Every structure is written in structure tokens, then in C-alpha cells.
Amino acid sequence: MWNVNKKMGKASALLLAAVVAAGAAGVNVYAANANTAADTDVKGKITEEVKNVWQPAGDIEGANAEIVYVITGTDGEVEKVIINDGEELLEEAENTENKLPLSMEVTYFLDGKEIAEEELGGKSGHVVIRCDYTVNQYEMADVQGKTEKIYVPFAVAAGAILDGSRFQNVTVSSGMVMEDGTRCVVVGIAFPGLKEDLALEDGPSGYVEIEADVTNFELDGIYSVATNEIFSNIHLEDDSAVDDLKAAMEEMTEGMTALMDGSSSLYNGLAELYEKSGDFQNGASALQAGAAQLLEGSTALKEGAGSLCDGAANLTNGLNALSSKNDELRNGAAQVFNMLLAEANKQLAANGLSVPTLTMDNYSQVLNGMAASMNPSSVENQVYAAVYDKVAAEVKANEAAIRAGVTQEVRKQVFAGALQAAGLSEDQYQAIVAAGDAAPEEQKQAVAAVDSAVEAQMQSEQIKQTIEAGVTAQEKQLIEQSMQSPDIVNKIAEETANAANRVNEGAGKIAALKAQLDSYNTFYQGLIAYTNGVSQAGNGAAQLQAGAGQLAEGAEALYTGAASLKEGMDSLAEGSAALRDGISRLKKGSMELRDGLTTFNEEGIGRLTEALDGNWEELFSRMQAMTQASRNYNSYTGANSTTGGTVKFIYKTSEIR
């Protein structure tokens, strides 16, 4: 589930890029805490976000990993490029679009017509956002003896966070939409350059399209993460892969042979069915005799249905007379029940008990809850917990002093470790400090190194955790000591005894009150069940009366149907000959099916196999050239081009308001 505020801050906005990168392109990054204050300068805001939120790649992916942040306008035109080269963030002041290996163009459509992005803010209708990606980086490579242009292939994951109150019916090409009721995250995948490299007529697309029905359009921006690393990790040096593909075609040919064998089995089955059609004709004659017996039985059924209809009418009249008194009985019983509940609420209030008003539906649950809370066995735990919380609060009030003491003790231990590592005793250290500038430079440097090591360790996460653990342990020890003191122990015992007495007395009164209400509730529920039963019986009698009439009508229809059935059986017997003729024709058709499959195998599958025998080598050669071009491009700055580095590109478009 996604939880995104309406106004995304730095961490939440760039978190989307992290999710898309981690899920689709393998980018390992993390977000630090950042100020969420709004900034009217979009370009300056994004630049600052990148510097504050994204950590240097050298801390995460290695010194040879580059991340290039491309800040663009709403149309995808480059405005600023910021490079993370593994050591630090380097902002380029000049427009470097011509140096980027991948260009991005964003086009917007409203109700089927292209619209300028500056005019789209606040509009409503059916919106299409298309992000086209074009590869600019290529190299000339040998493909089966021919020199051809091979583009560096990229996988691009494009994503956006959309406001669920504005965007409905969201879809994306080649991707997925994740919703949590208030927001939806859209992620689409594109593979620019792949179709051209492999010379495919219908290959993977180089664009992502987002469609939605929008009210009052606003967009915080689109994030695109591009990487060629997944192609660089594909190694096709082994030419045996071509043989594997050919083997798959041989399996297809074998499957076609099995299909033709199956058509022969179909013909044999139809021949057997033709032989059995005589048995079917005999069965039709037996059905004809059964239809005559059904006709005789339907006459007796019609006579019995008439008698049933008369009796159901008398039963309905009697039950209707009883049902006419149901409301009067229920209302009177409910009035008495409400009077008892009102008196019970009055008694509870008089005893200072603040509970929900008792009703017919909740009185049992409320009183049971009160009885459970008055359990004497739980009194001691409740009293102990209350006293413990008070003691803990008193100890917590002195946390600053406790923390200071723990920190001082930890610093002593760290100082002792630093002295040992430097080969100094504490007396030697103090002597050098006391000597001041008169001490030899080497000794002063040793003291400075000890001080620096102490301060560095005191700021480390491990030492901070040690201090926190020490503070927690010290506070827990002080609380336990206080809880074991005679005064506290005696206080808990005294308050427990007093509370137990009050609980026992109150529990008895609550039990008596619930017993009284339960007794009347049993009567009341029985009365409700009785009146409901009378009503249901009346309804059932009416349904029985109606059903009896329908039964009589059905018996008449059954009689008529039985006569028609007999006529149909006669026709069925006559039609059996036509059935045998049809099966004969079907048998002939199955032979024609086998002949057609044979032709398809020879002129379809066979020719496809021959055609692929001539094209797999070229396709495989293109794949080899493409993956090699991908491995050759591993640095945007050129610093890592010879050291086996990696480079990823993160594009962020401006917002539309």
C-alpha cells in the first residue's frame, strides 16, 4: 500500500524514483530525512532535493557506479544535469542534452487532441500522457560481415504518483497500476533501441503511455529510470544457443506430426459412433413407451392438486387472524423491556458508573464488560501497573542526569581504548597535555589522534546505541529498586485490598441486575419468536395455496407435454436414420481435416522452419553486437569507461499546476 501526502516533500517525491529503480533497473539508493517546505523555484528545488536526499553512489554501489540526474521541463527538454560519480554530486551548469545517450519527449493529449502542457493544468477530461525515449548513443559493429549501426539498448521504467481524487480509470502501456484508495502509483516499461538493434518489424516499444479520466488536472512530475546494465549482463559468446533455438523448431514439427495422428484417431472414433447409432434408435423407442406412462400419471396428479388447494385456503385464513395481533403483543412487551432498562440506567448513574446507555441490544455486552473489569484477580495487576507508571514517570524526569552519567562512563571506556590503541598510558597522555606547546610534536600529534578517535567513536552509531542501551538499563534498574522498596510494596497491598472490596460489592450488584434483565429478555425473545412464527406460517400457507394452484396448472401442462413428448419420440425414431447419415458425413469431414493438416504441415510449419534456418544466425549476431555495445557504454563522464563501471539515468519532469 502506498501512503503519499498531497504535497510531496523531498523524501516522498524521490522515493518513487527509488521504488521504480529498485524494482525495474536495480538501482540501490536510500533517502535521508529532508525538509518538506515548499519551494517555488522548481529547478532549484529539484537540484537541492538531489543533493540532500540521494547519498553518493560510492557508499552504496561502489566507486565505479555513476548516477546521472536529469531535470527536464514538462515536455522532457533538458534543463539541468547533475552527476553522482561515486564520490560527490557534480552539477553541470551548461545544457548537456547533446551528450545524453537517451532523449525524452513528453506529449499530452486531452480528449483525443494534443494540448500544450502549460494549458493542461486545471483541465478535466480524458488525458493521455506519452513519454517517448530515443537512444542517441550507438557504435558501428560487424553483423555477419556487414557494418551496421548498433544502438546502446536501454530499459526505462517510467513512473508517477497520481492523486486518486483527480485521476480515475488509470491505465498504462506495458506496466502496472498500484492503488491504495487515495493515491495510485503508475509504472510503465519501455525498451528504446531494442527493436532497431534486432531489426524487428514488431518489437518492444520505446515509449510509455498513461491514460486516465481526470478532474482538475495536476501532476507532480514523471520519474524515468534508464539503465543498460541488464543488457550488459547478457553473455552470448556461446554459439550453441542457435542450435538450441533450432531444436525448439524441431519439437514444433514433432508436435504437428502428433496432431495429424490425432486426426486419424478422430476418424476411427467417428466410425465406431456410426456403428453404435443403431443402439441409439432402440433407446428412442423405449423413451416413447415411458412417455405414455407419464401421461397416465399426470391425470392423477391433477386431481390431487385440486384437493390440496382447498385445504391450503382454509389454513391461510386461520393464520391471518392470529397474525393481526402480532404488532400489539410485540409493542407491549418492548415497552415493558424499555421501562426495566431505564430503571437500570438510573441505578448505574446513581452509583457513579459511567457506561453506555443500556439498550435491548447492548445491555448484556455492557454488563458483562463491567463484570469482567471488576474481577478481583485483576485488581492487583491494575494497581501494580498504575504505581509502576507513576514511579517510571518520576525516574524518566531525571533522564537528563542519567544520560549524562552513562555518557561520561562510556566516554571513559572509549578514551581508555583509544589510549591503548595509541600505546599511551593515561599518565603519559596527561603529561603531554600539561606540557602544552613545549611537548615534542610527535607526542602532540599522538594526543590529537587520541582526541580525534574518541570524538569519532562517540559520534558513531554503535556508541550511540550503547549509550541508549545504558540509559534504558539504568532507568529500568532505578524503577525496579523503587518498586521493591517497603513503602511502595505496602502501598500496593493497601490499595489492592481496598479495590478488591469495592470490586466484590459492585460485581454482585451487576450480576443481580443482569440476571433480572436476562429473565425478561428470555420472555421477550420467546414472544418475538412466536409472533414471527405465526407470520411465517401465514406466509407459508399463502405460498402453499399459490403453489397448489400452480401444481394443478403444472399437472395440466405435464399432461399436454407428455402427449407432445410421445409425438417427439416418434419423430426421434424417424430422425435416427438422418443422424446416421450425419455421422457418415462427419466421418468424411475428419478425413478432410487430416488432409488439411498434412498440407499445413508441409507448406506452413515446414516453410517456417526453413525460413528460420536462414535467419537465426543473423538475429543471434545482432544480439551479440547489441550486448557488446551495452557493455562498452558504462560511464557518462568517461571516468569509468575503462574500469568496468555502471551508469544509470534518472529523469524528473517539472510539475504541472
VOZADREN-51762 format. One record per residue (C-alpha): x, y, z negated; residue in three letters. Coordinates in steps of 0.001 Angstrom, whole numbers, plus 500000, padded with zeros to 6 digits. Each point is the difference from the previous one (the first is absolute). Layout:
N
XYZALA
...
//
This chain:
657
500000500000500000MET
501179503485500831TRP
499630502905497593ASN
500840503285501748VAL
499150503521498789ASN
498255502416502362LYS
503094502216500081LYS
503005497710500365MET
503106500996498101GLY
503536499186501067LYS
500143496523498479ALA
496551498895501207SER
500479501384503537ALA
503337498342500578LEU
498779496831498281LEU
497992499282503171LEU
503176500120502062ALA
501620497637497505ALA
497112497536500216VAL
499990500035503811VAL
503770499693500111ALA
500190497160497484ALA
497148498058501580GLY
500825500418503702ALA
503618501049500344ALA
501912498834496909GLY
500918503452498627VAL
501002499760496340ASN
499327503347498310VAL
498418501233496784TYR
498403503213498768ALA
501140502039497001ALA
497794502317497940ASN
499292503224501904ALA
498130503248499488ASN
496548499893501662THR
499571503787500361ALA
498598501089503384ALA
502298501761502458ASP
498641502085502846THR
503146499596502104ASP
499473496527501517VAL
503474499568501443LYS
501697501223496850GLY
497726497804497902LYS
500829496821501919ILE
503722500777499982THR
499929500474496238GLU
497940496812499556GLU
502571497983501912VAL
502857501396497934LYS
498234499516496645ASN
498224496675500536VAL
502080497771502281TRP
503159498681498394GLN
503239499646502009PRO
500048496803502013ALA
503443499195498646GLY
498400499262496633ASP
497536497565501560ILE
500911498513503370GLU
503745500460500189GLY
502330502734501170ALA
499411499224503712ASN
496221500508499872ALA
498666503222501545GLU
496485501359499579ILE
499012502857502315VAL
497012502133498945TYR
498347501778502938VAL
497608502837499108ILE
497650500793502904THR
497089502205500846GLY
496482498635500219THR
500677499093503661ASP
503152497988499195GLY
502466502677501224GLU
503162499935497892VAL
500498502909497595GLU
502679498740497643LYS
502259496963499564VAL
501448498948496654ILE
502564497212499859ILE
500718497699497068ASN
503363498462500954ASP
500365497836496889GLY
501894502682498064GLU
497771503085500002GLU
497172501781501791LEU
501270502153502893LEU
497512502465501502GLU
500502500942503660GLU
499096503606500664ALA
499760499697503810GLU
497329498197501995ASN
501387496527500706THR
497104498462501905GLU
502187499231502998ASN
502238497855497757LYS
497198497881498487LEU
499663496496501505PRO
496213500152499655LEU
497551502772500967SER
496537500317498504MET
496962501684501555GLU
496708500348498094VAL
496777500681501920THR
496591500687498447TYR
496541499344501489PHE
496598501119498674LEU
496885498302501375ASP
501909498740503045GLY
501728503285500887LYS
503583501014499264GLU
500231502806497457ILE
502893502154498802ALA
501064499047496504GLU
499694503589498731GLU
496308499943500961GLU
499224496612498414LEU
500069501019496316GLY
496497500080498491GLY
498363498375503049LYS
497635496997499811SER
499334497169502440GLY
501769496929501398HIS
503759500600499873VAL
502795498087501735VAL
503629500610498959ILE
502532498492502429ARG
503701499786499168CYS
502160499193503059ASP
503627498956499462TYR
502613500215502768THR
503494498486499754VAL
502792502325501191ASN
502972497767499094GLN
501088497431502593TYR
503037498327501513GLU
500758498372503324MET
500243496225499718ALA
500497496973502247ASP
496798497966500567VAL
500794496925502095GLN
502570501852502080GLY
498015503249500316LYS
500745503223498080THR
496786501253498375GLU
498991502635497456LYS
499302498354496631ILE
498365502157497310TYR
500778499566496313VAL
496793498292498744PRO
498253501444496958PHE
497254498799497673ALA
497946502948498746VAL
497573499896497057ALA
497712503063499996ALA
497840500747496973GLY
497734502618498469ALA
498006500439496789ILE
496413501045500812LEU
497384501539497694ASP
497087497547499760GLY
497498502863499602SER
501062501394503397ARG
500963496904502026PHE
497568497143500666GLN
500100496929502283ASN
503794500172500266VAL
501760497693502491THR
503571499738501257VAL
501603498322503001SER
502367497125499130SER
499841500546496261GLY
497815499955496908MET
497864502288497812VAL
500048499656496183MET
497238501711497970GLU
499288500557496300ASP
496698501897500282GLY
501452503526499794THR
503050499692502261ARG
501151497812502818CYS
503542499309501176VAL
500390499440503753VAL
503080498191501371VAL
500574499271503700GLY
502918498314501763ILE
501581500939503376ALA
502979498574501939PHE
501272502706502369PRO
502572498845502552GLY
499187496279499653LEU
497688499789503023LYS
502540501744502280GLU
502948497940498745ASP
498243496678500664LEU
498377501187503293ALA
496548498971498756LEU
496871501146501839GLU
497900499746496846ASP
502322500276497020GLY
499857501447496463PRO
498833503615499930SER
502178502964499146GLY
497227501961498291TYR
497675499956496985VAL
496415501279500129GLU
497900500850496924ILE
496253500466500466GLU
497415501185497470ALA
496766501883499505ASP
501040503193498203VAL
498238502723498030THR
501967503260499478ASN
503317498690501373PHE
503144500301497854GLU
503227497967500264LEU
502980500059497657ASP
502268498701502761GLY
501063496815501752ILE
503044497965498928TYR
501862497871502539SER
502851497664499083VAL
502123498774502938ALA
502713497350499903THR
501830497819502496ASN
501431497802497257GLU
497495497159500523ILE
501197499645503618PHE
503646500214498950SER
499489496959497790ASN
498839497869502963ILE
502864497915501403HIS
499472498295503361LEU
503521498960500800GLU
498901496330500220ASP
498712499388503543ASP
498257496812498855SER
496951502161499140ALA
499126500036503722VAL
499874496210499961ASP
497661500119496994ASP
497585502238501927LEU
500076497636502957LYS
499219497106497670ALA
496853501835498891ALA
498838500139503627MET
500555496247500297GLU
497744499492496968GLU
497312502085501752MET
500262497713503049THR
499645496931497804GLU
496923501542498351GLY
498419500520503433MET
500542496317500764THR
498243499097496758ALA
497077502247500984LEU
499616498173503323MET
500052496688498163ASP
497208501328497809GLY
497853500749503060SER
500254496328500940SER
498791499026496531SER
497061502380500446LEU
499012498206503210TYR
500142496597498285ASN
497808501292497163GLY
497384501317502404LEU
499917496629501774ALA
499238498300496692GLU
497322502623499221LEU
498340499208503317TYR
499808496338499085GLU
498382500820496620LYS
497324502300501469SER
497689496943500337GLY
500023499587496224ASP
498967503632499676PHE
496954499334502196GLN
498896497156497687ASN
500307502314497011GLY
497688502514501645ALA
497270497331500187SER
500340499329496274ALA
499601503708499271LEU
496822500002502065GLN
498443497326497734ALA
501010501927496893GLY
498272503114501278ALA
496673498108500118ALA
500360499017496329GLN
500796503606499072LEU
496756501115501622LEU
497958497616497799GLU
501681501200496803GLY
499410503677500764SER
496197499436499908THR
500102498754496371ALA
502307502859499023LEU
497544502615501320LYS
497142498633497850GLU
502096499989496794GLY
501227503547500571ALA
496400501291499929GLY
499357498546496523SER
503262501447498675LEU
499051503468501234CYS
496727500024497998ASP
501690498963496734GLY
502755502618500359ALA
497378502754500322ALA
498381499073496639ASN
503408499909498250LEU
500936503429501372THR
496838501642498652ASN
500592498689496461GLY
503629501075499806LEU
499207503474501318ASN
497609500510497067ALA
502816499193497522LEU
502533502199501807SER
497745503063499639SER
500852500098496227LYS
503793499721500437ASN
500871503718499947ASP
497904500635496898GLU
501778497211498081LEU
503511501050501098ARG
499483503706499223ASN
498697499287496507GLY
502898497692499148ALA
502567502493501354ALA
498473502790497884GLN
500450497959496815VAL
503594499096500987PHE
500884503677500578ASN
498554500923496578MET
502275497417498329LEU
503031501295501930LEU
499220503617499055ALA
499910499045496300GLU
503309498117500384ALA
501664503057501625ASN
498700502137497132LYS
501537497649497390GLN
503373499911501774LEU
500138503801500201ALA
499071500311496302ALA
503028497833499122ASN
502347502226502034GLY
500608497451502763LEU
500633501535503434SER
498985497406502590VAL
498168500053503352PRO
496213500258499709THR
498558496501499681LEU
497770498833502870THR
498393496711500983MET
502901499343502357ASP
502985500967497833ASN
499046499469496346TYR
501511496507499788SER
503310501034501584GLN
500279503174497871VAL
499234498234496701LEU
502296497074500823ASN
502763502477500757GLY
499420501739496665MET
500076496657498162ALA
503221498998501747ALA
501640503293499082SER
499010499431496341MET
501763496628499779ASN
501879499995496644PRO
502789497900501518SER
500890502872502337SER
499943502711497323VAL
503543499387498778GLU
501395500199503535ASN
498113503228500659GLN
501175501588496753VAL
503570498827500635TYR
499922501381503540ALA
498711503391498817ALA
502701500296497316VAL
502667498798502470TYR
499010502678502529ASP
500257502690497307LYS
503456498805498850VAL
501172499735503615ALA
498887503580500676ALA
501986501230496987GLU
503114498165501190VAL
499468501276503575LYS
499993503560498677ALA
503689499528499089ASN
500946498561503399GLU
502341502892500805ALA
502147499317496937ALA
499927496253500645ILE
501035500520503635ARG
502830502307498950ALA
501334497390497589GLY
499769497166502515VAL
501615502131502719THR
502865500917497674GLN
500616496328499140GLU
499926498959503685VAL
502404502840500894ARG
502443498718497348LYS
499903496529501596GLN
500467501415503510VAL
502871502220498728PHE
501698496982498419ALA
499700498056503269GLY
501414502913502011ALA
502976500324497573LEU
500709496273500316GLN
499844500184503803ALA
502429502958499959ALA
502382498216497594GLY
499625502665497284LEU
499114499793496324SER
497657502526498468GLU
502891501529498009ASP
502025500427503199GLN
497012501580501718TYR
499418502442497112GLN
503703500844499891ALA
500035500860503720ILE
496857502122499608VAL
501520501785496997ALA
503199500705501973ALA
497979501820502652GLY
502028501530502806ASP
503208498929498264ALA
499244496332500724ALA
501698498415503032PRO
497962500240503213GLU
499723496229500279GLU
498467499773496498GLN
497579502856500742LYS
498915498220503165GLN
499443496789498016ALA
497787501870497504VAL
498075501615502863ALA
499489496604501603ALA
498612498614496720VAL
497617502953499635ASP
498866499655503624SER
499440496254499614ALA
497953500539496817VAL
497775502621501633GLU
499533497888503132ALA
498984496937497974GLN
497651502066497803MET
498185501118503171GLN
499785496461501437SER
496668498200500159GLU
501360497114497920GLN
500985502270497072ILE
496685501858500210LYS
498200496688499777GLN
502211499005497040THR
499085503241498190ILE
496296499508500715GLU
500206496437498703ALA
501809501189496879GLY
497415502720499315VAL
497183497486500430THR
501683497482497685ALA
500729502681497355GLN
496392501243500068GLU
498682496433499770LYS
502276499281497010GLN
498855503147498152LEU
496335499139500666ILE
500447496442498719GLU
501780501253496864GLN
497167502427499251SER
497324497348500617MET
501716497704497468GLN
500178502643497250SER
497857499327496855PRO
497915503154500505ASP
499018499086503538ILE
499335496355499111VAL
497741501009497075ASN
498199502565502149LYS
499247497409502697ILE
498667497542497418ALA
497758502610498350GLU
498543501307503247GLU
499491496449501298THR
497965499013496913ALA
497802503105500220ASN
499414499546503703ALA
499161496285499572ALA
497293500822497445ASN
498438502562502315ARG
500169497603502935VAL
498307497144498135ASN
497154502196498907GLU
499494501520503465GLY
500267496657501774ALA
497171498586497889GLY
497685502882500862LYS
500839499773503703ILE
499357496250500023ALA
496599500446498336ALA
499005502742502470LEU
501031497889503008LYS
498109496962498678ALA
496814502078499731GLN
500370501353503536LEU
500930496563501399ASP
496828498516498534SER
497770502513501728TYR
502052499821503204ASN
499344496248500161THR
496253500686499868PHE
500268502836502512TYR
502017497969502517GLN
497560497112499666GLY
497111502349500769LEU
501813501362503043ILE
500700496450501206ALA
496320499090499544TYR
498674502999501945THR
502585499487502726ASN
499014496361500213GLY
496353500920500402VAL
500866502464502770SER
502244497504501743GLN
497349497289499729ALA
497433502336501553GLY
502374500838502823ASN
500778496336500461GLY
496325499102500148ALA
499433502669502641ALA
502956498687501963GLN
498638496473499607LEU
496650501126501342GLN
501651501715502957ALA
502265496992500544GLY
496999497661499996ALA
498409502044502763GLY
503257499975501923GLN
500238496256499444LEU
496566499525501547ALA
501010502136502942GLU
503258498119500244GLY
498222496656499983ALA
497916501154502937GLU
503158501210501752ALA
501707496720499174LEU
497159498076501627TYR
500251502135503114THR
503784499690499972GLY
499865496238499661ALA
497882499804503156ALA
502478502247501789SER
502869497928498662LEU
498517496835501529LYS
499666501749503324GLU
503604501155499642GLY
501192496486499295MET
498306498868503217ASP
501881502725501844SER
503230499024498249LEU
499659496445501225ALA
499490501255503517GLU
502964502396499652GLY
502438497269498967SER
500536499166503656ALA
500876503629500691ALA
502380499901497001LEU
501839497023501482ARG
500305501893503266ASP
501414503035498156GLY
502583497888498195ILE
501044498573503335SER
500569503500501333ARG
501929500961496843LEU
502231496977500486LYS
500728501156503529LYS
500785503514498669GLY
502522498613497516SER
501928498518502884MET
499974503380501722GLU
501325501539496726LEU
502949497643500025ARG
500755500862503621ASP
499902503712499119GLY
502360499539497029LEU
502417498166502263THR
499963502904502457THR
500482502517497146PHE
502930498006498667ASN
501700499828503368GLU
499356503553501216GLU
499729501838496648GLY
502123498512497197ILE
502525498570502460GLY
500545503305501761ARG
500187501863496656LEU
502734497635498857THR
501896500525503243GLU
499644503795499694ALA
501264500047496422LEU
502919497795500980ASP
501159502955502098GLY
499306502833497443ASN
500967498744496516TRP
503705500615500596GLU
499388503643500939GLU
497745500569496980LEU
502534498402497693PHE
502810502075501515SER
497985503186499414ARG
499392498993496402MET
503719499456499491GLN
500807503423501487ALA
497285501670497914MET
501136498538496666THR
503621500888500802GLN
498985503599500787ALA
498199500083496645SER
503099498777498134ARG
502159502582501816ASN
497826502853498674TYR
500498500070496238ASN
500735503656499178SER
498347503332500770TYR
502994502082498926THR
502582497666501523GLY
501714499543496655ALA
498970496349499651ASN
500102498956503665SER
503050497793499521THR
499359498760496445THR
496826497944500450GLY
497610502511498417GLY
496255500463500349THR
497838503031500765VAL
496298500673499459LYS
497872502989500983PHE
497115501427497964ILE
497780502516501815TYR
497571502305498109LYS
497510502230501849THR
498655503230498555SER
496607500104498295GLU
496794501258501628ILE
497625502043497880ARG
//
